[in-house]
Amino acid sequence: MENLQYAYSLIAETSRRHHNDYSKAGKRTALKRPGEVHELSLVQGIMDAVKQEAADRGGSVKSFKVEVGELAQFDVRLVRRLIEDLKKGTPLAGTKVIVEKERSRVRCLGCGKTWTFADLAGPLSAEEREMVHFLPELLGSSSKCPACSKSFFEIEAGRSVRIAEVVLDV
């Protein structure tokens, strides 16, 4: 319970650093930035999955690596801090944890070339980049492949959060 209370204080601290003003949202809003609860539930899910992997394979966790896609809409620093704080007092307390940002990769369905999301969104206006950042599928409506000028893309990487590696002592 102490770890959970600390996690909520981290979320509140992070909220104060952001410029969005949610104070007019009314008394029904418990957090300043409701989306930050997602990081907390995400981290809890990651930790549960890692502990379950160790239990299933009959070992203890030495280390694990988490990759957070740059298009996944999660704050990597907050994920890292929550993992470090929530693993205290658990079987994961002594584990080494690596949290990295996974770069996006977009493939043109016309010519097969791959680009980063930033490469394709770079020439867009700030307003278009913001819109496409929150809904990456819109990239084809406002960008063209630098190689073939087609506007059909598939996001291959950088969209999800995943446990990339778990190293066990068995």
C-alpha positions in Angstrom: 0.0 0.0 0.0 2.9 2.4 0.8 4.3 1.8 -2.7 1.0 2.5 -4.3 0.6 5.8 -2.3 4.1 6.8 -3.4 3.2 6.0 -7.0 0.2 8.3 -6.8 2.4 11.1 -5.4 4.8 10.6 -8.4 1.8 11.0 -10.7 0.7 14.2 -8.9 4.3 15.5 -9.1 4.5 14.9 -12.8 1.1 16.5 -13.2 2.3 19.7 -11.7 5.1 19.9 -14.2 2.7 19.9 -17.2 1.1 23.1 -18.5 -2.4 21.7 -19.1 -4.9 23.1 -16.7 -7.5 20.6 -15.7 -8.7 22.6 -12.7 -11.9 23.5 -14.5 -12.9 19.9 -15.0 -14.9 19.8 -11.8 -14.7 17.9 -8.5 -15.3 14.5 -10.2 -11.7 14.5 -11.7 -9.5 12.9 -9.1 -6.2 13.3 -10.9 -4.8 16.4 -12.7 -4.0 14.3 -15.8 -6.3 11.3 -15.9 -4.1 9.6 -18.6 -1.3 9.1 -16.1 -3.3 6.4 -14.4 -2.5 4.4 -17.5 1.2 4.4 -16.6 0.4 3.1 -13.2 -1.8 0.3 -14.4 0.6 -0.5 -17.2 3.5 -0.8 -14.8 1.5 -3.0 -12.5 0.7 -5.2 -15.4 4.3 -5.4 -16.5 5.4 -6.4 -13.0 2.6 -9.0 -12.7 3.6 -10.5 -16.1 7.3 -10.6 -15.1 6.5 -12.3 -11.8 4.3 -14.8 -13.5 7.0 -15.6 -16.0 9.4 -16.4 -13.1 6.7 -18.5 -11.3 5.9 -20.4 -14.5 9.6 -21.2 -15.2 10.5 -21.8 -11.5 13.2 -19.1 -11.1 13.8 -15.6 -9.8 14.1 -12.6 -12.0 17.6 -11.2 -12.4 16.6 -8.5 -14.9 14.0 -7.5 -17.4 13.8 -5.0 -20.2 10.7 -3.0 -21.3 10.4 -1.2 -24.6 8.0 1.7 -24.8 7.1 2.7 -28.3 7.5 6.4 -29.1 3.9 6.3 -30.5 2.5 4.5 -27.5 1.4 7.7 -25.6 3.2 6.7 -22.4 5.7 8.8 -20.5 8.9 6.7 -20.5 10.4 8.5 -17.5 7.3 8.0 -15.4 7.2 4.3 -16.4 10.8 3.9 -15.3 10.3 5.6 -12.0 7.1 3.7 -11.2 8.8 0.4 -11.9 11.7 1.3 -9.7 9.4 2.4 -6.9 6.8 -0.3 -7.1 9.3 -3.1 -7.2 10.5 -2.2 -3.6 9.4 -4.8 -1.1 8.4 -7.3 -3.8 10.2 -10.3 -5.3 11.4 -7.9 -8.0 13.2 -5.7 -5.5 16.7 -6.7 -6.5 16.2 -6.9 -10.2 17.9 -4.8 -12.8 15.3 -3.0 -15.0 15.9 -1.4 -18.3 13.2 0.8 -19.8 13.9 2.0 -23.3 12.1 4.0 -25.9 11.4 2.0 -29.0 11.9 4.1 -32.2 9.0 4.0 -34.6 9.3 2.4 -38.0 6.9 3.0 -40.8 6.9 1.0 -44.1 5.6 2.3 -47.3 3.2 -0.2 -48.8 4.0 1.2 -52.3 7.8 0.6 -52.5 8.6 -1.2 -49.2 11.1 1.5 -47.9 11.1 2.0 -44.2 11.2 5.4 -42.5 10.9 6.7 -38.9 7.6 8.3 -38.0 9.6 11.6 -37.4 11.0 11.4 -41.0 7.5 11.3 -42.5 5.8 13.7 -40.0 8.7 16.2 -40.0 7.5 18.3 -43.0 4.0 18.6 -41.5 2.8 21.7 -39.7 2.8 21.6 -35.9 -1.0 21.1 -35.8 -0.8 18.2 -38.3 2.1 16.5 -36.4 0.0 16.8 -33.2 -3.0 15.2 -34.9 -1.0 12.4 -36.5 0.9 11.8 -33.3 -2.3 10.9 -31.5 -3.7 8.9 -34.4 -0.7 7.6 -36.5 -3.0 6.0 -39.1 -3.7 9.6 -40.4 -0.1 9.8 -41.6 -1.1 8.6 -45.1 -3.6 11.5 -45.4 -1.0 14.1 -44.9 2.4 12.6 -45.9 3.9 11.0 -48.9 6.8 8.5 -49.1 10.0 10.3 -49.9 11.0 7.5 -52.3 7.9 6.8 -54.3 5.4 9.6 -53.4 2.7 7.1 -52.4 0.6 7.7 -49.2 0.0 4.2 -48.0 1.9 3.3 -44.8 2.1 0.5 -42.2 3.4 1.2 -38.7 5.8 -1.7 -38.0 7.3 -0.6 -34.7 7.1 2.0 -32.0 3.4 1.7 -31.3 3.2 -0.7 -28.3 4.7 -1.4 -24.9 6.3 -4.8 -24.4 8.4 -6.8 -22.2 11.4 -7.4 -24.5 13.4 -9.7 -22.2 13.3 -11.4 -18.9 16.5 -13.0 -17.5 15.9 -15.6 -14.8 18.0 -17.4 -12.2 16.8 -20.9 -12.6 
